Amino acid sequence: MKNFVEELKWRGMIQDIMPGTEEKLMEGPQAAYVGIDPTADSLHIGHLVSIMILKHFQQCGHKPIALIGGATGMIGDPSMKSQERKLLDEETLKHNIEGIRAQLSKILDFDSDAPNKAELVNNYEWMKGYSFLNFIRDIGKHITVNYMMAKDSVKKRLSDESREGMSFTEFSYQLLQGYDYLWLYEHKGCRLQLGGGDQWGNITTGTELIRRILGKTDAFALTCPLVKKADGTKFGKTEKGNIWLDPDKTSPYEFYQFWLNVSDEDAERYIKIFTMLDKETIDAAIAEHRADPGRRTLQQLLAKEITTTIHGAPEYENAVSASKMLFGNSTSDELRKLDEKTFLAVFAGVPTFDVSKQKLPCDVVTFLSGSTANGYTEVFPSKTEAKKMIIGNGVSINKDKVTDIEYQISENDIVDGKYILAQKGKKNYFIINII
């Protein structure tokens, strides 16, 4: 068997590990789980660290279990949170779980005949019939309030005087997560819980429950560091918010661009964490990149690997083609192959004008400089400047050069039934909405 702990060590993916964990895993195939709260109908890249750990766990011959917190998701984990999370109803949770299940299946093997195929469980299944009285009698009596208060996630919230403190609902979260581990230990033979560094307190509550209730000491814990950017800012967020795995929330192009634009220092860490490439391949890629950082070969490899994993090879190729729209010698045919969402993502933020379809056909000079007051655009401030730049080979319509000032803009130039892309010089783009 491949050594799971050694694999994570060279990748920089271990923060805390309980003594005896590595030895237990080397005894033979084991089961481990990661808990995911279904607070949205999509995972974002912040979830990817723990999911990639499950992937490595499976690759090393062990059985990964993805636990969807249908029950605990109704409460909300206080770890690393400054305020109480909004409670979700059962219908919303069901919808969210279906979305997450589909995304996990792109990374983990749930469907093969392998003895270590992944398994998806939902803690709502074993919590829905457990009465409050029975739970506090059977489980609550084994963990003291003192023990729970000593956890960092609890102390941090209670010591922040600017907040309203913590409700009993949130306070009980670690007890419920601890019971999850106990249940999986008994019913799924699970001997290891994995998670982010902020989960150590909740995870060890589970090992303590197993020790106190079952008298067993072979339940282990391993956490990975919370990923941050080299400049100390939060990983996985942009001005638009989270980078989601759902293509409807974050387009494959935007997803690809996120990884393509990470810093050199971050790329060297991320390629170890977020890809399955082996050490030799990664070391060679890092050496090649350091020899010529300007080519950004490491970022390109990182973006390729992770975009292909999450969105598939066709969407990766589409994202590469879309990137060339701004920075390469792409063609009109390539532009017309882009779907509307990708087109708008590529040219997000460029100036736009509205022109009625009734204005077509129209000569290119009037179209680009006839003024908005007359129903045209103001790509150029004057017809004289427009003519000069057209003759000088500095104007493109839909990536095709236009050098004839008599060229007629017509309905044939409309992309996706509603857009015309004008380019002035090398870097100045304009979207004309045909209405």
C-alpha positions in Angstrom: 0.0 0.0 0.0 1.1 3.6 -0.7 1.9 5.5 2.5 -0.9 8.1 2.8 0.8 10.2 5.5 4.0 10.4 3.6 2.1 11.5 0.5 0.4 14.3 2.4 3.7 15.4 4.1 5.6 16.2 0.9 2.5 18.0 -0.4 2.3 20.2 2.7 -1.1 18.9 3.6 -0.8 18.0 7.2 -1.3 20.4 10.1 -2.1 18.1 13.1 -2.0 14.3 13.3 -2.9 12.1 16.2 -0.1 9.8 17.3 -0.5 6.3 15.9 -2.4 7.4 12.8 0.3 6.5 10.3 0.9 3.1 11.9 -2.9 2.3 11.9 -3.1 3.1 8.2 -0.2 0.9 7.3 -1.9 -2.1 8.9 -4.2 -2.4 5.9 -7.1 -0.6 4.1 -9.0 1.7 6.5 -12.1 3.9 6.2 -11.9 7.7 6.8 -14.4 10.5 6.5 -14.6 14.2 5.8 -17.7 16.2 6.8 -19.2 18.7 4.5 -22.0 21.1 5.6 -24.5 21.6 2.7 -24.9 25.3 3.2 -25.1 25.9 -0.6 -26.0 23.7 -3.6 -22.3 23.8 -4.8 -18.9 23.3 -3.3 -16.4 26.1 -3.7 -12.6 25.7 -4.0 -12.2 26.2 -0.2 -13.7 22.7 0.1 -11.3 21.2 -2.4 -8.4 20.7 0.1 -10.3 18.2 2.3 -11.8 16.5 -0.8 -8.4 16.2 -2.4 -7.2 14.5 0.8 -10.1 12.0 0.4 -8.9 11.5 -3.2 -5.3 10.7 -2.0 -6.8 8.5 0.7 -8.6 6.5 -2.0 -5.5 6.4 -4.3 -3.5 4.9 -1.4 -5.9 2.0 -1.2 -8.2 3.1 1.6 -12.0 3.8 1.6 -13.1 7.4 1.6 -16.5 8.4 3.1 -18.0 11.8 2.3 -20.4 12.8 5.1 -23.0 15.4 4.1 -24.2 17.2 7.2 -27.9 17.1 6.5 -28.5 17.3 10.3 -25.5 19.4 11.4 -26.1 21.7 8.4 -29.3 22.7 10.1 -27.3 24.1 13.0 -24.1 25.5 11.6 -20.5 25.0 12.8 -19.1 27.9 14.9 -15.5 27.2 14.0 -13.9 30.2 12.4 -17.2 32.0 12.3 -17.9 35.4 13.8 -21.6 35.1 13.8 -24.3 32.4 13.8 -25.1 30.8 10.5 -28.5 31.1 9.0 -30.5 27.9 9.6 -31.6 26.0 6.5 -34.9 24.1 6.0 -35.1 20.5 5.0 -36.1 21.2 1.4 -33.2 23.5 0.8 -30.8 21.0 2.4 -32.1 18.2 0.1 -31.5 20.4 -3.0 -28.0 21.4 -1.8 -27.0 17.8 -1.1 -28.0 16.7 -4.6 -25.7 19.4 -6.1 -22.8 18.4 -3.9 -23.2 14.7 -4.6 -22.8 15.4 -8.3 -19.6 17.4 -7.8 -18.0 14.9 -5.5 -18.5 12.2 -8.1 -16.1 14.1 -10.4 -13.3 13.7 -8.0 -14.0 10.5 -6.0 -14.8 7.0 -7.4 -18.3 6.1 -6.1 -19.3 3.7 -8.9 -16.6 1.2 -9.6 -16.5 -2.4 -8.2 -13.3 -1.6 -6.2 -13.5 -2.6 -2.5 -12.4 0.9 -1.6 -15.0 2.8 -3.7 -16.1 6.0 -2.0 -19.4 6.2 -0.1 -21.7 9.1 0.6 -23.6 9.3 3.8 -25.9 11.9 5.3 -26.0 12.3 9.1 -29.7 13.3 8.9 -30.4 9.6 8.4 -29.2 8.6 11.9 -30.2 11.9 13.6 -33.8 12.3 12.4 -35.2 9.7 14.7 -33.0 10.5 17.7 -35.0 12.3 20.3 -33.4 15.2 22.2 -34.0 13.5 25.6 -32.3 10.3 24.4 -29.4 12.1 22.9 -28.5 14.1 26.0 -29.0 11.0 28.1 -26.9 8.6 25.9 -24.3 11.0 24.5 -24.4 14.4 26.3 -23.5 12.9 29.7 -20.1 11.6 28.5 -18.7 15.0 27.5 -18.4 17.7 30.2 -19.2 21.4 29.6 -15.7 22.2 30.8 -14.3 20.0 28.0 -16.5 21.7 25.4 -15.7 25.2 26.6 -11.9 24.5 26.3 -12.2 24.2 22.5 -10.7 27.1 20.5 -13.8 27.6 18.4 -15.9 28.1 21.5 -13.4 30.3 23.4 -12.9 32.6 20.4 -16.6 33.3 20.0 -17.2 33.7 23.7 -14.2 36.1 24.2 -15.3 38.4 21.4 -17.3 41.1 23.3 -18.5 42.7 20.1 -20.6 39.7 19.3 -23.7 38.3 20.9 -22.0 35.2 22.1 -23.0 31.7 21.1 -26.4 30.0 21.2 -26.9 26.6 22.7 -27.7 25.4 19.2 -24.2 26.2 18.0 -22.6 25.1 21.2 -24.1 21.7 20.7 -22.5 21.3 17.2 -19.3 19.7 18.4 -21.3 17.1 20.3 -23.3 16.2 17.2 -20.1 16.0 15.1 -18.6 13.8 17.7 -21.6 11.5 17.5 -21.1 11.3 13.8 -17.7 9.9 14.3 -19.0 7.4 16.9 -21.8 6.3 14.5 -19.4 5.8 11.6 -16.9 4.0 13.9 -19.6 1.5 14.9 -21.5 1.2 11.6 -18.9 1.8 8.9 -15.7 0.7 10.6 -14.4 4.2 10.2 -11.1 4.8 12.1 -10.0 8.2 10.9 -11.6 11.6 10.5 -10.0 14.2 8.2 -10.7 17.9 8.0 -9.4 21.4 8.0 -7.2 22.8 10.7 -10.1 24.6 12.3 -11.9 21.3 12.8 -9.3 19.7 15.3 -11.5 20.5 18.3 -14.6 19.0 16.8 -12.7 15.9 15.6 -11.1 15.2 18.9 -14.5 15.4 20.6 -15.4 12.4 18.4 -12.3 10.4 19.4 -13.1 11.2 23.1 -16.7 10.0 22.7 -15.5 6.8 21.2 -13.0 6.3 24.0 -15.5 7.1 26.8 -18.5 5.2 25.4 -16.9 2.2 23.6 -13.6 2.1 25.5 -11.8 2.1 22.1 -8.5 4.0 21.5 -8.1 3.2 17.8 -10.0 6.3 16.5 -7.6 8.8 14.9 -7.6 12.4 13.5 -5.7 14.3 10.8 -6.1 17.9 9.7 -4.7 19.9 6.9 -3.7 23.6 7.1 -6.2 26.2 6.0 -4.9 27.5 2.6 -4.0 31.2 2.4 -2.5 33.2 -0.4 1.2 34.2 -0.1 0.2 37.8 0.7 -1.9 36.6 3.6 -5.3 37.3 2.1 -8.1 34.8 2.0 -7.8 32.0 -0.6 -10.5 31.3 -3.1 -12.3 34.7 -3.1 -12.4 37.3 -5.8 -14.2 40.6 -6.0 -17.2 38.7 -7.2 -17.0 36.3 -4.2 -16.3 32.6 -3.9 -14.9 30.5 -6.8 -17.6 27.8 -7.1 -17.4 24.4 -8.7 -20.8 24.9 -10.2 -20.3 26.3 -13.8 -23.5 28.3 -13.4 -22.0 30.1 -10.4 -18.5 30.4 -11.7 -18.0 29.8 -15.4 -15.2 27.4 -16.4 -13.5 30.3 -18.0 -13.5 32.3 -14.8 -12.5 29.1 -12.9 -9.5 28.6 -15.3 -8.5 32.2 -15.1 -8.4 32.1 -11.2 -5.7 29.4 -11.3 -3.9 30.9 -14.2 -3.5 34.2 -12.3 -2.1 33.0 -9.0 1.3 34.2 -7.9 4.5 32.1 -8.5 4.8 31.3 -4.8 1.2 30.2 -4.6 1.4 28.1 -7.8 4.2 26.1 -6.2 2.1 25.3 -3.2 -1.3 24.9 -5.0 0.0 22.4 -7.6 1.0 20.0 -4.8 -2.4 20.4 -3.0 -4.9 20.6 -5.8 -3.6 18.1 -8.4 -2.8 14.4 -8.4 0.5 14.9 -10.3 3.4 12.9 -8.7 6.4 14.4 -7.0 8.8 14.0 -9.9 6.4 15.7 -12.4 5.8 18.6 -10.0 9.4 19.1 -9.1 10.3 19.2 -12.8 7.5 21.7 -13.5 8.6 23.9 -10.7 12.3 23.8 -11.9 11.1 24.6 -15.5 9.0 27.5 -14.2 11.8 29.0 -12.1 14.1 28.9 -15.1 11.7 31.2 -17.0 8.9 32.6 -14.8 7.6 34.8 -17.5 6.2 31.9 -19.4 4.0 31.0 -16.4 4.2 27.3 -17.3 3.4 26.3 -13.7 0.2 28.3 -13.6 -0.8 26.9 -17.0 -0.2 23.3 -15.8 -2.1 24.0 -12.5 -5.0 25.6 -14.4 -5.1 22.7 -16.9 -5.1 19.9 -14.3 -7.8 21.4 -11.9 -10.1 22.8 -14.6 -10.0 19.4 -16.4 -10.8 17.6 -13.2 -13.8 19.8 -12.2 -15.2 20.7 -15.6 -13.8 18.2 -18.1 -11.4 18.5 -21.0 -13.8 20.2 -23.5 -14.5 23.0 -21.1 -10.8 23.4 -20.4 -10.1 23.7 -24.1 -12.9 26.2 -24.4 -11.4 28.3 -21.5 -8.0 28.3 -23.3 -9.6 29.4 -26.5 -11.5 32.1 -24.7 -8.3 33.4 -23.0 -6.8 33.9 -26.5 -9.6 36.3 -27.3 -7.9 38.9 -25.2 -4.3 38.1 -25.5 -3.8 35.9 -28.6 -4.4 35.9 -32.4 -7.8 34.3 -32.2 -10.2 34.3 -35.1 -13.8 35.2 -35.8 -14.7 31.5 -36.0 -13.3 30.9 -32.5 -15.2 33.9 -31.2 -18.5 32.5 -32.6 -17.9 29.1 -30.9 -18.0 30.7 -27.5 -21.3 30.3 -25.6 -22.8 33.5 -24.4 -21.8 33.1 -20.7 -18.2 32.6 -21.6 -18.3 35.5 -24.1 -19.6 37.8 -21.4 -17.1 36.5 -18.9 -14.1 37.1 -21.2 -15.2 40.6 -21.9 -16.6 41.5 -18.5 -16.1 45.2 -17.7 -15.4 46.4 -21.3 -17.4 49.5 -22.4 -20.8 48.6 -24.0 -23.2 50.4 -26.4 -26.7 49.6 -27.5 -27.6 49.8 -31.2 -31.0 49.0 -32.7 -31.0 46.2 -35.3 -33.0 48.7 -37.4 -29.8 50.7 -37.9 -28.3 47.8 -39.8 -26.8 47.6 -42.4 -24.6 50.6 -41.7 -21.1 51.7 -42.8 -18.4 50.9 -40.3 -17.3 54.5 -39.8 -20.9 55.6 -38.8 -21.4 52.5 -36.7 -18.3 53.2 -34.6 -18.4 57.0 -34.4 -21.9 58.2 -35.2 -22.6 59.1 -31.6 -25.0 57.6 -29.1 -27.4 60.5 -29.5 -28.0 59.3 -33.1 -28.4 55.7 -32.0 -24.8 54.5 -32.9 -21.7 54.1 -30.8 -18.8 56.3 -29.6 -16.0 53.8 -30.0 -14.3 56.8 -31.8 -14.9 60.4 -30.9 -15.0 61.4 -34.5 -15.4 60.0 -38.0 -12.0 61.3 -39.0 -10.3 59.4 -36.2 -12.3 56.2 -37.1 -11.3 56.5 -40.8 -7.7 57.0 -39.9 -7.5 54.0 -37.7 -9.4 51.7 -40.0 -7.1 52.6 -42.9 -4.2 52.1 -40.6 -5.2 48.5 -39.9 -6.1 49.2 -36.3 -9.8 48.2 -36.2 -11.4 44.7 -35.9 -15.0 43.6 -35.9 -15.4 40.2 -34.3 -11.7 39.6 -34.4 -11.5 40.2 -38.2 -9.5 43.2 -39.4 -11.6 45.9 -41.2 -9.5 48.1 -43.6 -12.3 49.3 -45.9 -14.1 52.4 -44.6 -17.1 51.5 -46.8 -17.5 48.1 -45.1 -21.1 47.5 -44.1 -21.9 46.2 -40.6 -24.9 43.9 -41.1 -26.9 41.2 -39.3 -24.3 38.7 -40.5 -21.8 40.4 -38.0 -24.0 39.6 -35.0 -22.6 37.0 -32.6 -25.0 34.9 -30.6 -27.9 36.8 -32.0 -27.2 39.9 -30.0 -23.6 41.0 -29.9 -20.9 42.6 -32.1 -17.4 42.9 -30.7 -15.3 45.9 -31.8 -11.6 46.2 -31.2 -9.6 49.5 -31.4 -5.9 48.9 -31.4 -4.6 45.8 -29.5 -6.2 46.1 -26.1 -9.4 48.3 -26.4 -12.5 46.2 -26.7 -16.2 47.3 -27.0 -19.3 45.2 -26.9 -22.2 46.5 -29.0 -25.5 45.1 -27.9 -27.9 44.8 -30.9 -31.4 45.4 -29.6 
